[in-house]
Amino acid sequence: MAVQRASAPPTTAPDLPTLGGRKSSYRERVVDALRAAMIAGELRPGEVYSAPTLAARFGVSATPVREAMLDLAKEGLVDTVPNKGFRVTAVSEKQLDEYTQIRALIEIPTVVGLAGSADPVSLEALRPAAREIVHAAAAGDLIAYVEADTRFHLGLLALAGNAHLVEVVGDLRGRSRLYGLTALVEAGRLLASAQEHLELLDALVDRDKRAVREIMTRHLGHVRGQWAAHD
């Protein structure tokens, strides 16, 4: 994971690439880690978190955490609570259903189309991210899992050449919640879902549109299935 969760803050910002080869700032990486924690359900709706508490939890200083939470407040993911911190906003089941429906309408045909158009070299460039997802699942690191999963899927969609499409899906992913991930880790079932990313890449490289559609449909089905189940 880009943002450490050690006891002392890192001395330098992580040097990790993001979409388009741009290097993300330290603050952006903190935003990504906090967003991932919300998506994975490690930061729960309705609970108030102070910047110092989150800073200690993630092993960073309080200032970038406070700035990151203000950014997330602008996105509607948290509300500011004067003199206390930030409250994670709740997402209804209806909203999650709507987000997933829109994602399916966009992502499935787009990725299927990549089976016939994407450069195999560009597809293979995503394999390290797919392996990172598998490693995070095996380690039970949900924040790293969500971060790597986001990079993989947005990187894949970026191959279609439509930046607005990537932005829309990124926003929908950021608003989603996957409360069932913890239970899947405890049951030893998250690893199988993680391996679908490698399976998808293999189907894309093989130009197998039928297999790509089946994998993508199954994979997105997890978002409102086993990944979404409440504790």
C-alpha positions as CSV (number, residue, x, y, z in Angstrom):
1,M,0.0,0.0,0.0
2,A,1.2,3.5,-0.8
3,V,0.5,5.0,2.6
4,Q,2.2,3.2,5.4
5,R,0.5,2.1,8.6
6,A,3.6,2.1,10.8
7,S,4.1,3.9,14.0
8,A,6.3,6.7,12.5
9,P,5.5,8.9,9.5
10,P,7.5,8.3,6.3
11,T,10.2,10.8,5.5
12,T,9.4,10.9,1.8
13,A,6.3,10.6,-0.3
14,P,5.8,7.2,-1.9
15,D,7.0,7.1,-5.6
16,L,4.2,5.2,-7.2
17,P,2.9,5.7,-10.8
18,T,-0.7,6.4,-11.5
19,L,-2.8,6.7,-14.6
20,G,-1.1,8.3,-17.5
21,G,2.4,7.9,-16.0
22,R,1.8,10.9,-13.6
23,K,3.4,10.6,-10.2
24,S,0.9,11.2,-7.4
25,S,1.6,13.5,-4.5
26,Y,1.9,12.4,-0.9
27,R,-1.5,14.1,-0.2
28,E,-3.1,12.3,-3.1
29,R,-1.8,8.9,-1.9
30,V,-3.3,9.7,1.6
31,V,-6.6,10.5,-0.1
32,D,-6.4,7.2,-2.0
33,A,-5.7,5.2,1.1
34,L,-8.5,6.8,3.1
35,R,-10.9,6.3,0.2
36,A,-9.9,2.7,0.0
37,A,-10.4,2.3,3.7
38,M,-14.0,3.6,3.3
39,I,-14.7,1.4,0.3
40,A,-13.4,-1.7,2.2
41,G,-15.5,-0.8,5.2
42,E,-12.5,-0.3,7.6
43,L,-13.8,3.3,8.2
44,R,-17.5,2.8,9.0
45,P,-20.5,5.1,8.1
46,G,-21.7,7.3,10.9
47,E,-18.5,7.1,12.9
48,V,-16.5,10.2,13.6
49,Y,-12.7,10.0,13.1
50,S,-10.2,12.7,14.1
51,A,-7.2,13.6,11.9
52,P,-4.7,12.6,14.6
53,T,-6.4,9.3,15.2
54,L,-6.3,8.5,11.5
55,A,-2.8,9.7,11.2
56,A,-1.6,7.3,13.9
57,R,-3.6,4.5,12.2
58,F,-2.0,5.0,8.8
59,G,1.5,6.0,10.0
60,V,1.5,9.5,8.6
61,S,1.3,13.0,10.0
62,A,-2.0,14.7,10.8
63,T,-1.8,17.6,8.3
64,P,-2.0,15.5,5.1
65,V,-4.8,13.4,6.7
66,R,-6.8,16.6,7.5
67,E,-6.2,18.0,4.0
68,A,-7.2,14.6,2.5
69,M,-10.4,14.4,4.5
70,L,-11.3,17.9,3.4
71,D,-10.9,16.7,-0.2
72,L,-13.1,13.7,0.5
73,A,-15.7,16.0,2.1
74,K,-15.9,17.9,-1.2
75,E,-16.7,14.6,-2.9
76,G,-19.5,14.0,-0.3
77,L,-17.7,10.9,1.2
78,V,-17.4,12.5,4.6
79,D,-19.0,15.3,6.6
80,T,-17.0,17.7,8.8
81,V,-17.9,17.6,12.5
82,P,-16.6,20.8,14.2
83,N,-14.0,20.3,16.9
84,K,-14.2,16.5,16.5
85,G,-13.2,15.4,13.0
86,F,-15.0,13.8,10.1
87,R,-18.0,11.5,9.8
88,V,-18.1,8.9,7.1
89,T,-21.3,9.3,5.1
90,A,-23.7,6.4,4.7
91,V,-24.6,4.9,1.3
92,S,-28.0,3.3,0.9
93,E,-28.6,-0.1,-0.7
94,K,-30.5,1.6,-3.5
95,Q,-27.5,3.9,-4.2
96,L,-25.1,0.9,-4.3
97,D,-27.5,-0.9,-6.7
98,E,-27.6,2.1,-9.0
99,Y,-23.8,2.6,-8.9
100,T,-23.3,-1.1,-9.9
101,Q,-25.9,-0.9,-12.6
102,I,-24.2,2.1,-14.2
103,R,-20.8,0.4,-13.9
104,A,-22.0,-2.7,-15.6
105,L,-23.5,-0.7,-18.5
106,I,-20.2,1.0,-19.0
107,E,-17.5,-1.4,-18.0
108,I,-18.7,-4.7,-19.5
109,P,-19.0,-3.6,-23.1
110,T,-15.9,-1.4,-22.9
111,V,-13.7,-4.3,-21.6
112,V,-15.2,-6.7,-24.1
113,G,-14.3,-4.2,-26.9
114,L,-10.7,-4.2,-25.6
115,A,-10.5,-7.9,-26.4
116,G,-10.4,-7.0,-30.1
117,S,-8.5,-3.7,-29.9
118,A,-6.1,-3.5,-27.0
119,D,-2.4,-3.9,-27.6
120,P,-1.2,-7.1,-25.9
121,V,1.8,-5.2,-24.5
122,S,-0.4,-2.7,-22.9
123,L,-2.5,-5.5,-21.4
124,E,0.5,-7.3,-20.0
125,A,1.6,-4.0,-18.4
126,L,-1.4,-4.4,-16.1
127,R,-0.3,-7.9,-14.9
128,P,1.8,-6.6,-12.0
129,A,-1.3,-4.8,-10.6
130,A,-3.3,-8.0,-11.0
131,R,-0.7,-9.9,-9.1
132,E,-0.6,-7.2,-6.4
133,I,-4.4,-7.7,-6.0
134,V,-3.8,-11.4,-5.4
135,H,-1.0,-10.8,-3.0
136,A,-3.1,-8.3,-1.0
137,A,-6.0,-10.8,-0.8
138,A,-3.6,-13.5,0.4
139,A,-2.2,-11.1,3.1
140,G,-5.7,-9.9,4.1
141,D,-4.7,-6.3,3.4
142,L,-8.1,-4.8,2.3
143,I,-6.8,-1.3,1.8
144,A,-4.0,-2.5,-0.5
145,Y,-6.6,-4.8,-2.2
146,V,-9.0,-1.9,-3.0
147,E,-6.1,0.4,-4.1
148,A,-4.6,-2.2,-6.5
149,D,-8.1,-3.2,-7.7
150,T,-8.9,0.4,-8.5
151,R,-5.6,0.9,-10.4
152,F,-6.1,-2.3,-12.4
153,H,-9.7,-1.6,-13.5
154,L,-9.2,2.1,-14.2
155,G,-5.9,1.3,-16.0
156,L,-7.7,-1.3,-18.1
157,L,-10.6,1.1,-19.0
158,A,-8.0,3.8,-19.9
159,L,-6.9,1.6,-22.8
160,A,-10.2,2.4,-24.5
161,G,-8.9,6.0,-24.9
162,N,-11.9,7.7,-23.2
163,A,-10.7,9.8,-20.2
164,H,-14.3,10.8,-19.3
165,L,-15.4,7.2,-19.1
166,V,-12.5,6.5,-16.7
167,E,-13.4,9.5,-14.6
168,V,-17.1,8.4,-14.3
169,V,-16.2,4.9,-13.3
170,G,-13.6,6.1,-10.8
171,D,-16.2,8.3,-9.2
172,L,-18.7,5.4,-8.9
173,R,-16.0,3.1,-7.5
174,G,-15.1,5.7,-4.9
175,R,-18.7,6.0,-3.7
176,S,-19.2,2.2,-3.4
177,R,-18.9,0.2,-0.2
178,L,-17.6,-3.4,0.0
179,Y,-18.4,-4.3,3.6
180,G,-18.2,-8.0,2.9
181,L,-14.5,-8.1,2.2
182,T,-13.5,-8.7,5.8
183,A,-15.8,-11.8,6.0
184,L,-14.3,-13.1,2.7
185,V,-10.8,-12.8,4.1
186,E,-11.7,-14.6,7.2
187,A,-13.4,-17.4,5.2
188,G,-10.4,-17.6,2.8
189,R,-12.6,-16.8,-0.2
190,L,-11.2,-13.4,-1.3
191,L,-8.2,-15.0,-3.0
192,A,-10.5,-16.7,-5.6
193,S,-12.1,-13.4,-6.5
194,A,-8.7,-11.7,-6.7
195,Q,-7.5,-14.3,-9.2
196,E,-10.2,-13.3,-11.6
197,H,-8.1,-10.3,-12.6
198,L,-5.4,-12.6,-13.9
199,E,-8.1,-14.7,-15.6
200,L,-9.5,-11.6,-17.2
201,L,-6.1,-10.6,-18.6
202,D,-5.5,-14.0,-20.1
203,A,-8.9,-13.9,-21.8
204,L,-8.1,-10.4,-23.2
205,V,-4.7,-11.4,-24.5
206,D,-6.4,-14.4,-26.1
207,R,-8.9,-12.1,-27.8
208,D,-11.7,-14.3,-26.3
209,K,-14.6,-11.9,-26.1
210,R,-17.1,-14.4,-24.9
211,A,-14.8,-15.3,-21.9
212,V,-14.1,-11.6,-21.2
213,R,-17.9,-10.9,-21.0
214,E,-18.4,-13.9,-18.7
215,I,-15.6,-12.9,-16.4
216,M,-16.5,-9.3,-16.3
217,T,-20.2,-10.1,-15.6
218,R,-19.2,-12.5,-12.8
219,H,-16.7,-10.1,-11.4
220,L,-19.0,-7.1,-11.2
221,G,-21.7,-9.3,-9.8
222,H,-19.5,-9.7,-6.7
223,V,-19.9,-5.9,-6.0
224,R,-23.5,-6.3,-5.0
225,G,-23.1,-10.0,-3.9
226,Q,-20.5,-11.5,-1.6
227,W,-18.4,-8.3,-1.5
228,A,-21.3,-6.2,-0.3
229,A,-22.7,-8.3,2.5
230,H,-22.8,-6.5,5.8
231,D,-21.1,-7.9,8.9
